[in-house]
Amino acid sequence: MIEIFTVVLPVFLLVGAGYGATYFKLFRDEYADALMKFTQNFAIPCLLFRAIAHLDLSTVFNFRLLGSYYAGSVSCFLLGILGAMYLFKRRPGEAVVLGFCSLFANVVLLGFPIVERAFGTDALGPITAIAAIHAPFCYLLGITTIELVRADGRSLRATAITVAKAMFKNGLMIGLALGFTVNLTGMWLPEGLWAAVEMMGRAALPAALFGLGAVLVRYGLAANFGETAMILLLRLGVHPLIALFMATQVFHLAPEVTRVVVLTAAMSPGVNTYIFANMFDRAKGAAASGVLLGTIGAIFSVSVWLVILRAL
């Protein structure tokens, strides 16, 4: 167990350092926004660009891998909606937001560093394949569903146009698109450019983890403990259980791929869940609590899943 903590502890220490520095006024809150913009618009896109450009797509990017992960994602999304409506009597729009909180995992900021520390750099291939469609898949599913259930929503055509524009302006999506372009075309790039991209990519994860901790300071704990507990149960427990079943019993993935899929599924709710809640002005308290408590809870849940996966 001590070995497991040595894998996950440095990741959460960086998150804690960002949180503590901001909470005690050693790092100003507005700096956190600037740091997150740097990581999300520049450093992480470089990391994803390099990873996608060098991927063996025929080996890594396959239906069985993605099916094992996203079957659990969609299941948790639907369970979150149903639980919010029938257990907590939430209105449909609020229920979709709570479902989105159960759907969207912190794949990039927490998943990448934890998977790399646990299983090495070779394990980044499968998680990169998951991350490549994670944001567009989740946002398309979440926005389309909420527009279908809320009475004051835009038309589906208007929603599709809005989502498409947002995707093309997103730094992560641009990095992924450029990575696929280089990979599929075999485009030659100078060695100096690759070196610069690699340097920027190395800055991505530590800076993003520190920034994540700094941003979490502004998220207070709301009195939505029931809804928050449901979100965390689905995100930290149900999703990895479904992923483990699908990977081992349905798609029969290799053990090294199964470990990455299940551990990625065990990540806490991503900051984008709060952004989604704020976008539609629904269930913001539960979304914020889910991000904060989920990040803390992931210290223990990820450690437990690592023990289980290494015992398989």
N, C-alpha and C positions, 0 to 999 in steps of 0.2 A: 504493500500500500504506500510505503514511503517513496518507492520508485515512481508510482503514479503521480504523487503530489509534486515530485520534482519536474514532471512533464508539464502539468497544468499551472503550477504555482507561479512561474515567471510571467506567464501571460496575464494572470489576474493581478499580480503585483504591479505591472505596468498600468492596468486599468485603475487600480487603487492609488497609484502615484498621481495619476491625472486627477482623480477625484479629490484626494487629499490636498494637492497643491492648489486646486481651485477653491475648495471649501475653506481653506485657511488663508485665502487671498494672496497666495504666493504666485498664482497664475490667473490672470484676469479672465473673466467669463467671455469677453469678446474675442480673446485670443483663441479660445476653444473653437469658436466658429471658423476663424481663419485657418486653424490647423486642420479641422475636418474638411474644409474646402480644398486645402492643399492635397490631403490624402485621397479624397474621393474624386477630385477633378484631374489630378496629375499623377500622384505616386501609385495609387492602386490601379488606375488604368494602364500604367506602364507594366506593373506586375502581371496583370491579366493578359496584356498584349504579348509579352514575352512567353508566358505559359502557353497560350493558345497557339502562337506562331510555331512553337517547337513540339506541339502535341502530335502523337500518332493518332489521328482522328478515327481511323478504322478500328483501332484497338480500344480506345478509351471512350469515345463518344458513341455509345450504343444504347439501343432501346432497353436492354435488360438492366443496365446500370441506372439509367434515368427512371425507368419504371419502378425499380425498387425504392428509390427515394421519393418520387413524386406521387406514388400511390398513397403513401403516408401523409404527404402534404395536403392533398385534396381531401383525404378522409378527416384530417384534423380541422380543416376549414369547414367542412360540413358539420362535424360534431360540435365545433365552436358556435356556429350559427344556431343549431338546434338547442344546445345547452343554454345559450343566452336567451332564446325566445321562450323556452318551456320551463327552465329552472329559475331564471332570474327575471322573467317577464319583460325583457327588453323589446323595444320596438324593432321592426325589421332592419332599418338602416343602422341602428346601433348594434344589432346582432351580427350584421355583416362585418362591421369593424372589429368586433371581438373575434369573429371567425378569422379575419385577416391576421390578427395578433397571434392566433394559433397556427397560422399558415407560414408566416414569414420568419425564417430562422436567420440568425446572425452568421451567415455562411462565410463572409469575407473577413470581417474584423476579428471574429473569434475562431471560426472554423479553420481558416488557413493556418494561423500560427499553432493551434493545438494539434491539428493533423500532422503538420510538419515536425513538431517536436515529438509526437508520439510514434510516428511511423517513418520519418525521414522524407527527404525531398522527392523521392520516387512516388510517394503517395499523393503528391499534389495533382497528378494527372486526373484521377477520378473526381476530386473535389472541384477542379477547374471546370470539368465538364458539367457538373451540377451548377456551379456558379454562372456559367455562360448563359443559361436561360432562366436563372432563378428570379431576378428582378422583373424582366419582361413578362414571364409566366405569371408570377404572383400578382403583379399590378393589373395585368389584363383580366385575370380571373376576379380579383377584388373589385375593380372599378366597374366591370361589366355587370357583376352581380348586384352591386349597390345601386347602379342606375336602373336595373330591372325592378328593384323592390321599392325604391323611394318615389313618391308621387311627383315630386318637383324636379325630377331628373331630366337631363338632356336626352335627346334621341340617341340611339345606338350609333348612328352614323356620326353625329357630332362628337360623341365620346371616343369613337375610334380615331377620328382626326386629331383630337386633343392628345390622346395617348401616344399616337405615332409621332407627333411633334415633340412631345416630352422625351420620348426615347432617343430621338436623333440629337437632342441637346444634352443628353446625359453623358458625362465623361466616361463612366464605366461601360456604357453601351458602345461608345466610340472606340475605346480601347479594345473591346471584344471584337467589334467589326473589323478593325484594322488587323488584329491578330489572325482572324479567319482569312482575310484577304491575302496576307503574306503566306499563310499555311497552304491555302488551296492553289495559289498561283505559283508558288516556289520563287517568289520575288527575291532578288539578291539585295541585301542591305550592307553598307560598309561596317567593318568590324568596330570602328569608333562609335557608330550609332548604337550598335548592340551594347557596347560597354556603358554608354551613357544611360540607356534604358535600364540596364541591370543595376547601375548605381541608384537610379531613382526608385526602382522596385524594392531594393533593400531597405530604403527609408520608409516604405509604405506601412508595414505591419507595426513596428514599434511606435511610430508617430500616430497611427490610427488608434492603437490601443490606449495610448496616453490621452488622445483627444476624446475617445469614447468615455473614459472616466471623467474627464472635465465636463463633458456635455451632460452626463448623468446627474450632476449636482443640481441642475435646474428642475429636475423631475421630482416633485414631492410625492409622498405616499398618500394616495387618495383612499377614501373609505370604501373602496370597491373590492374588499378582500375575497368575497366569494367568486366574482368574475375573474379576478387575478389568479386565484388558486386554480380555477378551471383552465385558464390559458397555460399556466405553468405545467399542469398535469399533462395536457395534450402535447405541449412542446417538448418537455424534458423526458416524458415517459412514454406516451402513446405512440408518437411519431417514430422514435427509434425502435420500439417493439414491432410496429408494422414493417418498418424497413428491414429489420432482422428476419422476419418471417418471409417477406417477399424475396429477399436476397438469397436465403438458404433453401426455402421450400418451393418457391415458384420459379425463380430465374436461375438458381444454382450458380451464383457468382463465385469466382475464386475467393478464397479466404482473405487474401490481402485487399481485395476490392470491397468485400463485404464489410471489413473493419472500417474502411473509410466512409462508406455509405451510412452505416449505422451511427458512427461518431458524429458525422456531419448532421444527421437528423436529430441528434441530441443537443444541438446548440440552442441557446436562449433566444427569445424574441429579439429581432433586430430593431435598431433605431427607426427604420422605415415604418414600423408599425405605428409609432407615435406621429410620424409625418402623415401617414394615411388617415389616422383619426383626426388630426388637425385640419387636413384638407377638406374633410366632410363635416367637421365640427360635431363629431359624435364620439361618445365613450372615451374622451381624451384622458380622464383620470385613470381608468382601468388600463389603457394602453401605456401610459407613463409608468404606472406601478409595475406592469408586466416587464417593461424594459429594465427597470432598476432591480426589482427582486429576482427577475430571471437571470440577470448577469451574475448576481450574488449566488443564486441557487445552482448555477451551472458549475461553480467550483466543485460542488459535491456530486452533482449528477454525472458530470463528465468523468470524474474519478471512478464512480461506480461502474459506468459503462466501459471504461478502459479495463477494469478488473474482469468484467463479464466477457469482453471480447478477447482478452488474452487467455481466458480459460477455455474458450471454445476450441 
